[in-house]
Structure formats: structure tokens, C-alpha cells
Amino acid sequence: MKPVLCAAALVLLAGCGDREPSPSLADRAAAISAGMNVDTLDVGGRPEQVGFREAAGSTFPVPFAVRVPDPMAVTTTRTPAGETVVLTAARQGRWSLTLLADGTAEAAARAAADSTARTLGTPTADSSAAGAMSAFTTGLGRVWLGQHAGRFYVVQSASDTEATREAFEARVAYVEQGWTWTDDGTTLGG
């Protein structure tokens, strides 16, 4: 019986020469990602390909659209102080935008941003955030205050560790550059 099985296997293998060669790993990756959204981030001067998905807050008090890079997960919360969109990357960090309650005065918005910054450590003024009314850096995080459509918002970003900070900050920059207020098409910085 063994010689028959071996002969059958040889016949099957002989027919394999007529087939197309197996696709390379690069070809397989291209085929898999053909149906995915893929972009490139600059992580410390090195390009890194990352998948992303579109997320939108059409029921948020001021609607928005944003590209969320992997591995960030999106959640939302609502409190009397306002509504928050939270993007979390496990073992990397957390980014959030809180749209403060309608009617919040500028002094109260500035106090909220300052208070948020103090939860992350000792805040230092930072003038690098485009479109920010005020901004702070604190250890592994940063907080800034902005305004859109008559509403104030506080953006908070905090890395979990120094080791993951570079990759996380690249994702945060991607989120902030791609965030669009869909009521008028402006971005977070504009």
C-alpha cells in the first residue's frame, strides 16, 4: 500500500509545476491591505505604515470627523461639564477632546484647562499648539484649550511611558491634523 501512496504523491507533485508560484509575503500583504485604509506616520524620522479607520461624531454637540490610527480605540463620555471623545492606545497613552458645556465662560474654560494640566503634573506654558488659546506641557503629557462654534474645548494627551512616547505622539499628531469640524470644515488648529 505504501508504494501506491508514494506513486500517487509523485503524480500530484508533478502537476504542481504547472501552477503559478506562491505569492511573496509582500504580495500577500498588499492584497490584504488593498481593502484597508493605510497611511504612513513619521515616528522619530522613520516612516511607519499604520492602518486607520474613519470615526465621526455626528451626534456630538459640534459634529466632527477624524482618522483614528491603529491601535487606538474610541470611546465617548458625557458629564454636566461637557462631552468627551477619548482615543486610547493600549500601553501607549490616551488622547481626549472635551467640548465644554454650552455657555461655559472663557475664565471657566481656562480654569478647566489649567486644572486638567495639573492632574498630569506641574504644567509649563507651551506656545507650540496651533490655534490654542493656552497650552501646557507636563512630563509625558500636554493640555491645550481651543474654541470652535462658540464652544470651548480642552485637548489632553498623555503617554503611558517614555518608551512608547514617540509612537504615541506620532498618532496624536495624526489625529490632531486630521480632526475636522464638519459644521464648517475647519480643523483643530483652524
Buried (B, 14 or more C-beta within 10 A) or exposed (E): EEEEEEEEEEEEEEEEEEEEEEEEEEEEEEEEEEEEBEEEBEBEEEEBEBEBEEBEBEEBBBBBBBBBBBBBEEEEEEEEBBBBBBBBBEEBBBBBBBBBBEEBEEEBBBEBBBEBBEEBBEBEEBEEBEBBBBBBBBEBBBBBBBBBBEBBBBBBBBBBEEEBBBBBBBBBBBBBBBBBBBEEEBBBEE
